[in-house]
Amino acid sequence: MPKNDNNFEKMYDELESIVALMQSGSLKLDESYKKYERGMALITELEKLIQQTENKITKLKVKLK
């Protein structure tokens, strides 16, 4: 598995864990804020990886034409 795929999976799994933890209601306010910040950072990175992959696919499609 390429490194980006592995990174994507790890980040996505971490994001899912954060969401579940926050939904549980077991965190204190300051802990929730830290998890929220981390979650938003993960979302930003995941979106970058998705965009990079979409760009690669677009370039491949152009080459195949």
VMD Tcl script that draws the C-alpha trace (Angstrom):
set ca {
  {0.00 0.00 0.00}
  {1.45 3.43 -0.94}
  {2.42 5.73 1.91}
  {-0.37 8.26 1.20}
  {-2.98 5.51 1.33}
  {-1.63 4.34 4.66}
  {-1.56 7.91 5.99}
  {-5.11 8.48 4.79}
  {-6.38 5.34 6.51}
  {-4.61 6.17 9.77}
  {-5.87 9.75 9.78}
  {-9.39 8.67 8.89}
  {-9.40 6.08 11.68}
  {-8.17 8.71 14.15}
  {-10.89 11.11 13.01}
  {-13.55 8.42 13.48}
  {-12.24 7.78 17.00}
  {-12.37 11.47 17.83}
  {-15.94 11.76 16.57}
  {-17.04 8.75 18.60}
  {-15.33 10.07 21.71}
  {-16.89 13.50 21.34}
  {-20.32 12.00 20.71}
  {-20.03 9.96 23.87}
  {-20.20 13.11 25.97}
  {-17.51 11.83 28.32}
  {-14.98 14.61 27.67}
  {-14.51 17.75 29.67}
  {-14.87 21.03 27.82}
  {-11.13 21.63 27.41}
  {-10.60 18.05 26.21}
  {-13.45 18.44 23.72}
  {-11.89 21.61 22.37}
  {-8.51 19.90 21.89}
  {-10.16 16.94 20.15}
  {-12.16 19.34 17.97}
  {-8.96 21.14 16.95}
  {-7.27 17.85 16.13}
  {-10.31 16.68 14.19}
  {-10.36 19.85 12.11}
  {-6.64 19.49 11.37}
  {-7.23 15.90 10.27}
  {-10.11 16.96 8.02}
  {-7.87 19.55 6.37}
  {-5.15 16.98 5.73}
  {-7.63 14.38 4.47}
  {-9.12 16.91 2.07}
  {-5.62 17.68 0.74}
  {-4.95 14.00 0.13}
  {-8.29 13.59 -1.62}
  {-7.57 16.61 -3.82}
  {-4.13 15.28 -4.69}
  {-5.65 11.94 -5.66}
  {-8.33 13.63 -7.77}
  {-5.62 15.64 -9.54}
  {-3.65 12.45 -10.29}
  {-6.78 10.80 -11.70}
  {-7.49 13.82 -13.88}
  {-3.92 13.77 -15.22}
  {-4.20 10.05 -15.97}
  {-7.45 10.58 -17.83}
  {-5.82 13.29 -19.96}
  {-2.90 11.00 -20.80}
  {-5.25 8.22 -21.85}
  {-7.12 10.37 -24.34}
}
mol new
graphics top color blue
foreach p $ca { graphics top sphere $p radius 0.5 }
foreach p [lrange $ca 0 end-1] q [lrange $ca 1 end] { graphics top cylinder $p $q radius 0.2 }
display resetview
